Amino acid sequence: MTKIVQLQYRSSSAGDFGRRLHDEFIKVGINSSIVSLYSEVPNSRTQVKLGKKQEWVSTLSYKVNEHLARKANKDFGLFSYSTFGSNVTHLEQVKQADAIYLHWVHHGFLSLVNIEQLAKLGKPIVVILHDMCYLTGGCHYSFDCDKYKTKCHNCQCFPDSKERDLSTIGFEQKLKLYAKYNNLFFVSPSKWLYDCAQQSALTHNKPLFHIPNVLDRSIFKPFDKKLAREILNIDPDEQIILFGAAHVQSPYKGWDYLQTALKLFHQRVHPEKTSVLIFGTGDDPKISEAIPFPIRFMGQLKDEYTLAVLYNAADVFIAPSLADNLPYTIFESLACGTPVVAFNTGGIPDLIQHEINGYLATYKDAEDLSRGIHFCLTHELHVRPPIEMDNWLSINKHLELLEVLKPAI
């Protein structure tokens, strides 16, 4: 039986990529385990959280990264420069694994030195591209910048940077690592990021694969909307708009466009008995003041079943991301039969079929986002994820990948 170990920064009880993939691997007979730096899941035979020492190293590494990137323009989001992390090659899960899956391991979990330590083991390493950081000198999303296609320099994240800056150093370090080892394989969940990886000077000549995310469709599925609203004590006759707001000020999430779109929708339609449900944050007065509708804050949801009830209770889900790979929130909403309005950017078009299961608004156009809300609330749509997002297709692709890796296993 093939043994897989998955390494990721954090494991959550509400469902993350590694845990979902782990569950699907187990179903098809793959021996999978997960090692996380931080975890909400109790330690078990198959899911292990590292100790306080590694957490301390991560915290220190994060602070060093923050100092190095202290002059970065926050409008472009995270910039990660590899400083130091933890050597995990001594762990039994790693030593026994036939292949190693790397997920999001930044913020001082694994440095490039630690990834090289893993590569030296000679085992196949499957790098899952959750954002662009493995393809660039350090930014997690490049927005309109395409310097990663040749060589990062004069980075837009650093307004006063010179020709050779932190992005150049990070780019060169990754280039040296990738060129040195032929046991690195890159997987993108979205077609968009797959195309980016093909064009990146770091990964264009590395083995690249496109494999969509997996999702437990026995949890995220449509059920009676009246029942969902009864569970949440919501008026069955209300019109419900849903969105998630874990980090309202994130440059990736498009909060400014969302609040403008909701104001435009309110002015144009004057909808009666319309409420907004928000999950992922507490009662935030800034949000309450900016939205012209009654609001219910649902807080941080710690289990997938409650999240599925929330999606089923809504009439439309809004995801105004300005930079995103293949958002699980959109996937989850569509799987529950709730249409989604989002900007036409990143990997989002892999999920939303315009005016079929949702609405793809023109990028950074709040007016069109508003039109999308109105469209989804006034049309009967055939809501489900695209067929290529079915689990059996994704898992079969992972199995095919493991077959490709067998000579190295």
N, C-alpha and C positions, 0 to 999 in steps of 0.2 A: 504494500500500500504506500502510495506517495505521501510524504510528510512535508507539510508547508508550515512555515512560521511567518506570521505577519507582524511587522513592527510599525507602531503608530504612536504619535505623541499623546493622544488622549482616547480613552474608550468611554462611551457614554451608555447609560441604560436606555436612553430614548432612541438609540439606533444610530450607528455610524457606519461608514463604508466598510471598515475592516470586519466589524462584527457581523454585518449582513452578508458579506462575502464568506466569512467563516461558517455561518449557518448553512449557506448553500453548498459549500464544499463538503461539510459533514453529510448532507443529504445524499450526495453522489459518491460517498465512500472515500473522500480525500481526508487524510488525517491532518487537521488544521489546528494551530494554536496561535494565540495572540500575546504579544508582549507590548505593554504600554508604559509610558513614563508616568502618566496620571490616569486614574480610572475610577469610574463610579460603580464599576462591577466588582463584586468580591472575588478575590483570588480563587482559582480553581485549577484543575488539572490542565485545562486548555486555555485559560485566560490569566495572565500574570502581570502584576504591577511591580515596577521597580521600586527600590527603597528610597529612604530619605537622603542618602548621600547623592544619588543620581538627581533627585529633585533640587538639591542645593547647587549642584553643578549646573543644572539647567537654569536656575534663577540667576546665578552669577553670569553665565554665558549670555542670557537675555539682557542683563544690565550692560554688559560690555557692548553688545550689539546696539543697544539704545544709545550708548555714548558715541559710538562710531558713526551712527546714522542720525545724530542729534540735529543736524542741519537739514535733514531731508524734508522735502515738501510733502506734507501729510495728505495733500490732495491726490497723490498717486499711491496711497496705501502702504502696505508693508514693504520693507526692504530688509532682507535677511543676508547677513554676511557671516560665513561660517567661522566660528572662533574655536570652541571646544564643546565636547559632549561626553558620552559614556561609551566605553568599549563593552559590547554585549556578546562578543564571540565566545566567552566562557559559559554562557547560559546553556543549559541542557537542551532547551527548545531549539536554539540555534545550532548546536553541535549535531543534533539528531536530524535536523531538517534536510530534505533533499533540495529544496528551493526556498529562497527568502523573498518575501514580498515587502517592499518598502512603501509606506503610505506617507502621510504628512509627518516628517520627523525633524522639523526645524525647531527654533526656540531652545536650542541647547540639548535636545535629546540625542541626535546623532550629528556630528560634524562631518566634513568631508574626509577627515582623517579616520573617523570611525567607519564611514562607508567603505573606505579603502581597506580597513582591517577585515571587513566582511568579504570584500571582493577577493582578498588574498586567500580566503578559504577555498576558493575554486568552485563554490556552489553557484548555480544560476541565481542572479538577483533580478527580480521583476520590480521595476520602479513604476508605481502608479502615479500618473500626472494628475494631481488634484487641482493644480494651478500652474502658472508658468515658471515657477522658481527654478526648476531643474533645467529650464531652457534659456535662462537669462543670467546676468551677472549678479542678480540679487532681488529684483522686483518680482512680486508675485503676480502682477498683471501689468503689461506694458502699455495698455491703452493704445494710443496712436503711434507709439514709438516702434520702429522695426530694426533698431540697431542690433538686436539679438541675432538677426539673420546673417550678420557679418562679424561684428565684434562690439561688445558694449564699451562705450566711452562717453564722455560728456553727458552723463546720465541726467535725464529730466528730473529725477528725484532730488538731485542736488543742484540748486540754481546757480551756485558759485563754483561748480566743479570745473576741473581742468580736463585736458584731453585724456589723461590717465587718472582715473579716480577709483573709488571703492568698487564700482561696478566692473571696471576693467580687471582689477585684481581678482574679484570673484569669478569672472568669466574665465580668466586664464587658469585658475585653480581647477575649475570644473572641466575645462578642455583637457588639461593634463591628466586628470583622473579618468575621464571617459575614454581617452585615447589609449590608456595603459592597459585596460582590461576589456576582454571580449566576452565576459560573462554578465554584461549589463544589458538588460532588455527593458524597453520602455512601453508602457501601456497607457493610452488615453481613453477616458470614458466618452469623450465627445469628438465628433468629426472636426470641429473647429480647432481644438487643441492638438489633434492628430496632425492637421495641416500645419499648425505652428511648429510642431516638433520636426516635421519634414523640412521646414525652411530654416530652422535654427542651426547656426554653425556648430553648436555643441552636439546636436543629436541627429543631424540629417543623414549621417552615415552609420548610425546605430540601428539595431533591429527595433522596428516600431510596429505596434499593434493597436487596433481600435476595438475596444471591448466596452460596451455600455455598462452602467451601474446595474446592480441587482436590488430588488425590493421584495419584501415578504407580502405577497398579494393576498395571503389569507388574513392579514391584518388590514392593509390598506385596500379597501374595496368599497363599492357603493352599498349603502343600506338605507332604510327608510328615513327621509329627512325629518319628518315629524317626530320620530322617535329620538333622533340625534338632538333635536331642539328641546324635547321634553327632558332629556338627560341633563342638558345645560341650562334648563329653565329659561328658554328663549321663546318668545311669541311666535307661533307657527306662521303667522301672517306677515311677519317682518321681512324686510329685504336685508340680507346680511352680506357685508363686504368683509373679507378676512385678509390680514397680512401679518407677517412675522417681523418683529423689530428688536432682535437681540442687541444690535449695535446700530442705533438710529444714525449716529454721526459717522458711520463707516463710509469712506469715499466710494466703496463698491456698491452700496445698497440703494442709492438714488432717493433718499428721503425727501429732498427738496422738490423733486419732480412729482413724487407721490402726493405730497400735501397740496401742491398746485393743482394736480389733476383732480383731486377730491373736491377742491373749492370750485373748479370749473364745472364739474359734474353737478354739484349742488346748485350753482347759479343757473345752469342751463335747464336742468330737469325738475328742480324743486321736488325731489322725491320724498314722499311721505312714508313714515314708518320704516326708515332705513337706519341701520346701526352698523358700527364698525367693531369687529372683534380683532383683538391684537394679542398674539402670543409671543413669548420670548422676552418680555420685559414687565416690570411692575408698573404701577400707576404713575406715569410720567406727565407732569403738568405741561411740559413743552409740547408733547404730542396732543394732549387734550385741548390746548389753546389753539393749535394749528389746524385741527380737523373740525369741520362744521357739521358733525353728526354725533349722536350719542355714542359713547365708547364703552366697551367692556374689555378690561385688561385681564387676560387669562394667566399671566405670569409664565414662568419657566415650566414647561411640561416635561415630566420625567419618565413618561412611558408612551409607547407608540399607540396603544389602544385609545388613550385620551386624545391624542393628536388626530387619529383617524375619525373619532367622533366629531371633532372640531371641523375638519374638512367637510364631512358629510352635512354638517349643520349650515354651512355657508352656501351662498348663491354664486359667489365668484371669489377667486383668490388673486391678489395683486402681488406681483414680484417685480418691482421696478429696478432690478440690478443694472448697474452700469458696466460691470465686469464680472463674469461668472463662467464656470466651466459647464457643469451639467447639474443644476441645483436640485437637491433631493426634495426640497419643498414643492417644487413644480411637479416633479414625478409623483410625489405622494398625493397631491391634490387631484391630479388627473386620474390616478388609480382609484380615487374615491368618487369619481364622477363629477368633480367640481371644476368648471372651466377656469382658465388662468389668463390673466392679462400681464404681459411683460414686454420689455423692449427687445427688439430684434438685434441681439448681440451675443457674442461668445457661442456657447453650446446650446443656448436656449432654443434655437430653431430645430434642434434635434428632437425636442419634446413637444413644442407647440406647433400645431398645424393651423395656419391662419384661417380664422372664421369657421373652423371645423371643430376643434376641441378647445379653442381659446382665441386670443387676439394678440398678434405681434405688432406692437406699436413702433413707429419710427423712432430711432435711437434719440434719446434726450428730448423728445417732443411730448411735453406734458399734455398738450391739447389732444394729441392722438391717443395718449394713455387714457385720458378722460373718455374719448370716443369708444375706446375698447371696453371700458367698464360698462358704458351704456349698451353697447352691442351685446355683450355677454348676458346682461340682465334682461334683454328684450328679445332674444332669439333662442330657439331650441337647438342646442348643439349636440353633436355625437361625441361625448366626452369619454375618452380613454387614452392611455399612452399609446404612441405609435407601436405597431406590431414588433418592430425591431428592438423594442425595449423589453420584450418578454424575457423572463429569467432563463428559460431553457436555452435560448439562443446565446445569452451572455455566458452562462456556465459552460455550454459546449465550446465556446471560443476559448475559455480558460483551459478546458481540458485539451483542446487542440494545441494551445500554447505549451502546456506541460509535455505534450508529445514531442513538440519541436525541441524542448529543452532536454529530453531524455538522454541524448548522447552525452550531455554534460552532467547529468545526474548520476 
